[in-house]
Amino acid sequence: MTDKADVLQTIENRFASLEKKVSDQDTEISRLNRLVNQKDKTIRDLRQRLSKYEEPPKDSSNSSIPPTQDSIGNQIVRHTKSLRKKSDRKTGGQPGHEGHFLETNEDPDFIVHHHPDDVCECCGESLADVEAEVIGKSQVVDIPSIQPTTTEHVLLGKRCKCGHTNKCRASKKYTSRISYGPNLNAIIAYFGHSQYIPFARLCEMLRDVFHLHISQGTVQNILTRMGKKSENAYREIRDRVEEAEVAGADETGLYVGGEHHWAWVFQNDNLTYLFQDKSRGKAATRKHFPNDLPDVTLVTDRHSTYFRLNVKGHQVCIAHLLRNIQYLTDLDKNQTWSTRLTELLQDAIHLRKSKTMEKVKKAAAGFYERLDRLLEESTNHLHKDFNALKKGLYKCHDYIFTFLTDKRVPYDNNASERGVRNIKVKQKVSGCFRTDAGADIYMKLHSVTDTAKKNGNSKFDVLLALANLQG
């Protein structure tokens, strides 16, 4: 019995030892699995980080990145890409093109006669009695030295027998002891908000060129008054945009008081309406267009806010699409799906520009059929960005070829991009806006002046008209 007990104890000890070994092995296997998982994660991270070097970089030619954010190398070699198909004509002016040159003034302000010497430079004979003849004329256009003028307005009144003093009508206009006139107000608004000169440089220019010592605070006060005077015209522009048949819209970032805001533009061939807001969503558009734009066909990029507005119709910017498709072509040069999509859009543009609208409308259905066939093709074997673009095209499918059925609708949104580009120029020159009020003043004045320019009027003239308004 003793021997059996020893054998059982030995067996039990061996089982315990085996269980410990198995447990230790399980622990080691778990540790190794954790190491493998960690290494797999490291490999995935490295592949993801290296993928940006394997895939073509995005720039202004194949994405919505603005040209100013391109690398220096790309900016040096950048070439403008036109949506037009190449023609057989040579570059430059075409035969029959009317040239332009500086014309002389038939009624000059001053005439200066230049006489030769009274002795012939060849033989020494006297020319005192010889009548001079015109051998040529030359005109010099210049600006006279600018000096400010001061006009004193003496306000008169008459006291009636009843004791009441009857004041002249001008007393309601000239209420301050001294002020700046409308020409100077218009010049400050023009140089500040149309030519983007910063306040400090504007004050320097007024001192050096116009001999006027004006502080930056006074410049701000003048712009504030000009902004207030522009409010009626600003509202009128907004109302006309709301009533328009076609309008383009775009938005861009700007900084106001150190915070990131968004500048919005709604425009067409005759109108420009700008505003700024913290929001890039419908909360911003609702403040200015509470009823949306139910009568407007809106030309935009694919920003979702525009498709949440109640509008008559949409046209997606083809220029944006072509840049997005170009990235796919750069990404995989062995496939033909993106190149055929590019050809489809370019063919549509060429048709619109070269044929009558009647013929264009008849061909519109064929372009949708070509688009549908491309969208039906499988791109699962290609990079994930191909399917991402297809998904986006499905969402805006009905708004890609609107310009083929309505001659009023452009095929790109370049005019809206030009509408907000000036804001970028001003920020690069002057920096950010310090306050919301200052940014709003710029939006109002720029809306009014750009609308004036589109209708063949001078920006300065419209600012002068605003400066002359009462109030």
MARTISE-590653 format. One record per residue (C-alpha): residue number from 1; residue in three letters; chain; y, x, z. Coordinates in steps of 0.05 Angstrom, whole numbers. Each point is the difference from the previous one (the first is absolute). Last residue first. Layout:
BEGIN
NUM:Ala:A:Y:X:Z
...
end
This chain:
BEGIN
471:Gly:A:2210:-526:-862
470:Gln:A:34:-8:-67
469:Leu:A:-34:29:-61
468:Asn:A:32:60:-32
467:Ala:A:-54:47:25
466:Leu:A:-53:-44:-33
465:Ala:A:35:5:-68
464:Leu:A:5:75:9
463:Leu:A:-74:3:14
462:Val:A:-13:-39:-64
461:Asp:A:44:48:-39
460:Phe:A:-34:61:30
459:Lys:A:-69:-24:-22
458:Ser:A:26:-12:-70
457:Asn:A:-25:-61:-37
456:Gly:A:-52:-8:-55
455:Asn:A:-43:-53:34
454:Lys:A:-51:50:26
453:Lys:A:57:40:30
452:Ala:A:27:-59:39
451:Thr:A:-70:-14:28
450:Asp:A:-4:73:21
449:Thr:A:68:-6:34
448:Val:A:-16:-64:39
447:Ser:A:-70:22:22
446:His:A:26:69:19
445:Leu:A:55:-31:42
444:Lys:A:-48:-46:37
443:Met:A:-56:50:11
442:Tyr:A:50:54:23
441:Ile:A:31:-48:50
440:Asp:A:-70:-18:26
439:Ala:A:-16:74:12
438:Gly:A:65:8:40
437:Ala:A:-14:-62:41
436:Asp:A:-71:23:15
435:Thr:A:28:65:27
434:Arg:A:1:75:-14
433:Phe:A:-25:-3:-71
432:Cys:A:-44:60:-16
431:Gly:A:22:64:-35
430:Ser:A:61:4:-46
429:Val:A:-26:35:-63
428:Lys:A:-75:-12:6
427:Gln:A:12:-69:31
426:Lys:A:48:-19:-56
425:Val:A:-49:22:-54
424:Lys:A:-57:-39:33
423:Ile:A:43:-62:2
422:Asn:A:18:11:-73
421:Arg:A:-75:-5:-17
420:Val:A:-3:-71:26
419:Gly:A:25:-34:-63
418:Arg:A:-32:52:-46
417:Glu:A:-67:-21:28
416:Ser:A:19:-73:-13
415:Ala:A:16:17:-73
414:Asn:A:-66:37:-7
413:Asn:A:-40:-62:15
412:Asp:A:-42:1:-63
411:Tyr:A:-24:-49:-53
410:Pro:A:65:-38:-4
409:Val:A:1:-77:5
408:Arg:A:49:-38:-43
407:Lys:A:-47:0:-60
406:Asp:A:-51:-42:38
405:Thr:A:-73:0:-24
404:Leu:A:-14:74:-9
403:Phe:A:43:18:61
402:Thr:A:-49:-40:43
401:Phe:A:-53:50:-18
400:Ile:A:-20:28:69
399:Tyr:A:16:-61:42
398:Asp:A:-65:-40:-6
397:His:A:-44:58:22
396:Cys:A:42:17:62
395:Lys:A:-57:-4:50
394:Tyr:A:-53:22:-50
393:Leu:A:42:60:-16
392:Gly:A:1:22:73
391:Lys:A:-75:-5:4
390:Lys:A:-6:41:-64
389:Leu:A:46:53:30
388:Ala:A:-44:6:62
387:Asn:A:-62:2:-43
386:Phe:A:27:60:-37
385:Asp:A:24:32:65
384:Lys:A:-72:3:24
383:His:A:-17:54:-51
382:Leu:A:-47:-21:-56
381:His:A:-71:-26:1
380:Asn:A:24:-67:27
379:Thr:A:45:-8:-60
378:Ser:A:-37:-60:-30
377:Glu:A:32:-32:-61
376:Glu:A:25:-71:12
375:Leu:A:71:24:11
374:Leu:A:1:33:-68
373:Arg:A:-25:-63:-34
372:Asp:A:52:-41:37
371:Leu:A:56:45:-23
370:Arg:A:-21:-5:-73
369:Glu:A:-3:-76:6
368:Tyr:A:69:0:33
367:Phe:A:27:41:-58
366:Gly:A:-30:-49:-50
365:Ala:A:34:-59:33
364:Ala:A:68:33:-9
363:Ala:A:-7:8:-76
362:Lys:A:30:-68:-17
361:Lys:A:58:12:48
360:Val:A:16:67:-33
359:Lys:A:1:-31:-70
358:Glu:A:52:-51:21
357:Met:A:39:52:39
356:Thr:A:10:41:-62
355:Lys:A:-35:67:-3
354:Ser:A:18:73:16
353:Lys:A:20:1:73
352:Arg:A:-49:-52:26
351:Leu:A:-57:30:-40
350:His:A:15:70:24
349:Ile:A:0:-24:73
348:Ala:A:-67:-35:-10
347:Asp:A:-30:61:-35
346:Gln:A:23:43:58
345:Leu:A:-34:-46:50
344:Leu:A:-66:0:-38
343:Glu:A:3:75:-14
342:Thr:A:7:14:75
341:Leu:A:-60:-44:14
340:Arg:A:-40:37:-53
339:Thr:A:20:66:33
338:Ser:A:-21:-26:69
337:Trp:A:-69:-20:-24
336:Thr:A:-13:62:-42
335:Gln:A:-37:44:50
334:Asn:A:-6:76:-4
333:Lys:A:71:15:22
332:Asp:A:-12:-25:71
331:Leu:A:57:6:50
330:Asp:A:54:14:-52
329:Thr:A:-18:-65:-36
328:Leu:A:-1:-36:67
327:Tyr:A:69:28:16
326:Gln:A:25:-24:-68
325:Ile:A:-23:-71:18
324:Asn:A:49:-1:59
323:Arg:A:56:26:-44
322:Leu:A:-15:-53:-53
321:Leu:A:-1:-54:52
320:His:A:69:18:27
319:Ala:A:28:1:-71
318:Ile:A:-32:-68:-13
317:Cys:A:41:-33:55
316:Val:A:-36:-64:19
315:Gln:A:32:-62:-27
314:His:A:2:-61:44
313:Gly:A:13:-75:-5
312:Lys:A:42:-59:24
311:Val:A:10:28:69
310:Asn:A:-19:-19:71
309:Leu:A:-4:68:33
308:Arg:A:-66:27:28
307:Phe:A:-13:39:-64
306:Tyr:A:64:40:11
305:Thr:A:-22:19:70
304:Ser:A:-66:30:-25
303:His:A:31:60:-35
302:Arg:A:-31:2:-70
301:Asp:A:61:24:-37
300:Thr:A:52:-51:-20
299:Val:A:26:-47:-54
298:Leu:A:14:-70:28
297:Thr:A:3:-61:-44
296:Val:A:53:-41:36
295:Asp:A:7:-75:10
294:Pro:A:-34:-4:69
293:Leu:A:36:61:28
292:Asp:A:-11:-2:76
291:Asn:A:33:-58:37
290:Pro:A:24:45:57
289:Phe:A:23:53:-51
288:His:A:43:48:40
287:Lys:A:-32:-4:69
286:Arg:A:-68:-19:-30
285:Thr:A:-1:64:-40
284:Ala:A:-1:43:63
283:Ala:A:-52:-41:39
282:Lys:A:-42:0:-63
281:Gly:A:-20:72:12
280:Arg:A:31:69:-3
279:Ser:A:37:-13:65
278:Lys:A:57:41:30
277:Asp:A:49:-30:-49
276:Gln:A:46:19:-57
275:Phe:A:32:-41:-55
274:Leu:A:15:9:-74
273:Tyr:A:16:-52:-54
272:Thr:A:11:25:-71
271:Leu:A:16:-49:-56
270:Asn:A:9:-1:-76
269:Asp:A:-63:31:-29
268:Asn:A:-42:-20:61
267:Gln:A:-1:17:73
266:Phe:A:-31:-9:69
265:Val:A:6:64:40
264:Trp:A:-27:16:70
263:Ala:A:17:58:45
262:Trp:A:-50:11:56
261:His:A:12:29:69
260:His:A:-23:62:38
259:Glu:A:41:14:62
258:Gly:A:49:58:10
257:Gly:A:60:-47:1
256:Val:A:-21:-28:-68
255:Tyr:A:-51:40:-40
254:Leu:A:-23:-22:-68
253:Gly:A:-66:-22:-32
252:Thr:A:-5:-32:-68
251:Glu:A:-9:-71:-26
250:Asp:A:-8:-33:-68
249:Ala:A:15:-65:-35
248:Gly:A:9:-23:-72
247:Ala:A:30:-66:-21
246:Val:A:-12:-52:-53
245:Glu:A:24:-73:-7
244:Ala:A:59:9:47
243:Glu:A:20:-53:51
242:Glu:A:-17:42:62
241:Val:A:33:60:-32
240:Arg:A:62:-42:-12
239:Asp:A:3:-21:73
238:Arg:A:-7:72:24
237:Ile:A:56:22:-47
236:Glu:A:45:-55:26
235:Arg:A:-15:22:72
234:Tyr:A:22:71:-16
233:Ala:A:63:-26:-35
232:Asn:A:19:-39:63
231:Glu:A:-17:59:45
230:Ser:A:40:53:-38
229:Lys:A:63:-7:43
228:Lys:A:-41:16:63
227:Gly:A:-28:62:-32
226:Met:A:70:23:-21
225:Arg:A:24:-9:72
224:Thr:A:-58:41:27
223:Leu:A:12:53:-54
222:Ile:A:73:7:22
221:Asn:A:-21:5:73
220:Gln:A:-51:54:-17
219:Val:A:52:41:-38
218:Thr:A:48:-8:59
217:Gly:A:-54:28:47
216:Gln:A:-12:58:-48
215:Ser:A:73:19:8
214:Ile:A:53:-3:-55
213:His:A:50:56:-17
212:Leu:A:24:-17:-71
211:His:A:21:54:-49
210:Phe:A:-38:-36:-57
209:Val:A:-42:58:-24
208:Asp:A:-8:45:60
207:Arg:A:8:-51:56
206:Leu:A:-37:-57:-33
205:Met:A:-55:50:-21
204:Glu:A:-8:25:71
203:Cys:A:-5:-71:27
202:Leu:A:-53:-15:-51
201:Arg:A:-36:64:18
200:Ala:A:-4:-21:73
199:Phe:A:-19:-72:-18
198:Pro:A:-57:19:-47
197:Ile:A:11:-10:-75
196:Tyr:A:-50:-50:-28
195:Gln:A:34:-12:-68
194:Ser:A:-2:-76:4
193:His:A:1:-8:76
192:Gly:A:49:52:25
191:Phe:A:37:18:-64
190:Tyr:A:9:-72:-21
189:Ala:A:12:-28:70
188:Ile:A:53:54:13
187:Ile:A:32:-12:-68
186:Ala:A:2:-75:10
185:Asn:A:35:6:67
184:Leu:A:49:50:-30
183:Asn:A:18:-48:-57
182:Pro:A:4:-59:48
181:Gly:A:54:30:45
180:Tyr:A:-7:36:67
179:Ser:A:34:-27:62
178:Ile:A:64:6:41
177:Arg:A:32:-44:53
176:Ser:A:-52:-54:-8
175:Thr:A:9:-73:-21
174:Tyr:A:16:8:-73
173:Lys:A:-35:-59:-32
172:Lys:A:24:-57:44
171:Ser:A:71:29:-1
170:Ala:A:-3:-3:-76
169:Arg:A:15:-74:2
168:Cys:A:69:13:27
167:Lys:A:14:-25:71
166:Asn:A:39:-62:18
165:Thr:A:28:9:71
164:His:A:6:-66:37
163:Gly:A:63:-11:42
162:Cys:A:18:-69:-25
161:Lys:A:59:30:-37
160:Cys:A:-52:38:-41
159:Arg:A:-13:75:7
158:Lys:A:-16:36:-65
157:Gly:A:-53:54:-7
156:Leu:A:-9:66:-35
155:Leu:A:-59:48:-3
154:Val:A:19:69:-27
153:His:A:-60:28:-37
152:Glu:A:1:76:-3
151:Thr:A:-38:32:-56
150:Thr:A:-27:70:12
149:Thr:A:-26:41:-58
148:Pro:A:-57:51:1
147:Gln:A:5:60:-46
146:Ile:A:-48:15:-55
145:Ser:A:17:56:-48
144:Pro:A:-6:-27:-70
143:Ile:A:-68:-7:-33
142:Asp:A:-14:35:-66
141:Val:A:-15:-13:-73
140:Val:A:24:56:-46
139:Gln:A:17:-17:-72
138:Ser:A:3:49:-57
137:Lys:A:40:-8:-65
136:Gly:A:5:43:-62
135:Ile:A:44:32:-52
134:Val:A:61:-44:9
133:Glu:A:60:28:-37
132:Ala:A:60:39:25
131:Glu:A:65:2:-40
130:Val:A:22:71:-20
129:Asp:A:71:19:21
128:Ala:A:-21:46:57
127:Leu:A:-59:29:-37
126:Ser:A:28:71:-7
125:Glu:A:-42:48:-42
124:Gly:A:-43:51:37
123:Cys:A:-52:6:-55
122:Cys:A:-65:-24:33
121:Glu:A:19:-25:70
120:Cys:A:57:-39:-31
119:Val:A:58:-4:50
118:Asp:A:23:-64:33
117:Asp:A:-63:-3:43
116:Pro:A:-45:-60:-8
115:His:A:15:-68:32
114:His:A:-45:-39:48
113:His:A:19:-73:8
112:Val:A:-23:-37:63
111:Ile:A:-14:-75:-4
110:Phe:A:-13:-41:63
109:Asp:A:-34:-67:12
108:Pro:A:-40:2:-65
107:Asp:A:-1:-61:-45
106:Glu:A:-54:11:-53
105:Asn:A:-46:29:53
104:Thr:A:-53:46:-29
103:Glu:A:-74:-18:0
102:Leu:A:-54:37:39
101:Phe:A:-65:-4:-38
100:His:A:-58:-48:-13
99:Gly:A:-50:0:-56
98:Glu:A:-29:-61:-35
97:His:A:-74:8:-16
96:Gly:A:-11:-9:-75
95:Pro:A:-58:49:-1
94:Gln:A:-33:3:68
93:Gly:A:26:38:60
92:Gly:A:-51:42:37
91:Thr:A:-76:5:-5
90:Lys:A:-33:-6:-68
89:Arg:A:-29:-66:-22
88:Asp:A:-75:-10:-8
87:Ser:A:-6:-42:64
86:Lys:A:-38:15:64
85:Lys:A:-22:-62:37
84:Arg:A:49:-24:52
83:Leu:A:-15:1:75
82:Ser:A:39:66:5
81:Lys:A:-22:58:42
80:Thr:A:55:47:24
79:His:A:-24:71:10
78:Arg:A:-9:33:67
77:Val:A:-11:76:-3
76:Ile:A:52:20:51
75:Gln:A:-8:-62:44
74:Asn:A:-75:10:0
73:Gly:A:9:71:27
72:Ile:A:50:-23:53
71:Ser:A:-51:-51:25
70:Asp:A:18:-73:-14
69:Gln:A:36:-38:54
68:Thr:A:65:-7:-40
67:Pro:A:-40:-30:-58
66:Pro:A:-17:-62:42
65:Ile:A:-74:-11:17
64:Ser:A:-22:-65:-33
63:Ser:A:-60:35:-33
62:Asn:A:-22:40:-61
61:Ser:A:64:33:-26
60:Ser:A:39:-2:65
59:Asp:A:-53:42:36
58:Lys:A:-71:-7:25
57:Pro:A:-42:62:3
56:Pro:A:-64:3:-42
55:Glu:A:-64:-4:42
54:Glu:A:-36:64:20
53:Tyr:A:55:25:46
52:Lys:A:7:-68:34
51:Ser:A:-76:-1:7
50:Leu:A:2:62:44
49:Arg:A:23:-38:62
48:Gln:A:-51:-55:-12
47:Arg:A:-55:51:-12
46:Leu:A:20:37:64
45:Asp:A:-1:-64:40
44:Arg:A:-69:-19:-28
43:Ile:A:-26:70:17
42:Thr:A:27:-4:71
41:Lys:A:-31:-69:8
40:Asp:A:-67:27:-24
39:Lys:A:7:58:48
38:Gln:A:12:-47:58
37:Asn:A:-59:-43:-20
36:Val:A:-45:62:-4
35:Leu:A:24:25:68
34:Arg:A:-12:-69:31
33:Asn:A:-69:-1:-31
32:Leu:A:-14:69:29
31:Arg:A:19:-24:69
30:Ser:A:-43:-61:-6
29:Ile:A:-59:43:-23
28:Glu:A:12:46:60
27:Thr:A:-1:-58:49
26:Asp:A:-62:-29:-33
25:Gln:A:-33:69:6
24:Asp:A:17:4:74
23:Ser:A:-30:-69:11
22:Val:A:-62:20:-38
21:Lys:A:-6:64:41
20:Lys:A:9:-39:64
19:Glu:A:-52:-51:-21
18:Leu:A:-48:57:-17
17:Ser:A:10:32:69
16:Ala:A:-12:-66:34
15:Phe:A:-63:-10:-41
14:Arg:A:-23:70:19
13:Asn:A:12:-14:74
12:Glu:A:-40:-64:-5
11:Ile:A:-57:36:-33
10:Thr:A:0:53:55
9:Gln:A:3:-54:54
8:Leu:A:-59:-36:-33
7:Val:A:-40:65:-2
6:Asp:A:16:15:73
5:Ala:A:-21:-70:21
4:Lys:A:-64:7:-39
3:Asp:A:-17:67:34
2:Thr:A:12:-31:69
1:Met:A:-46:-57:-15
end
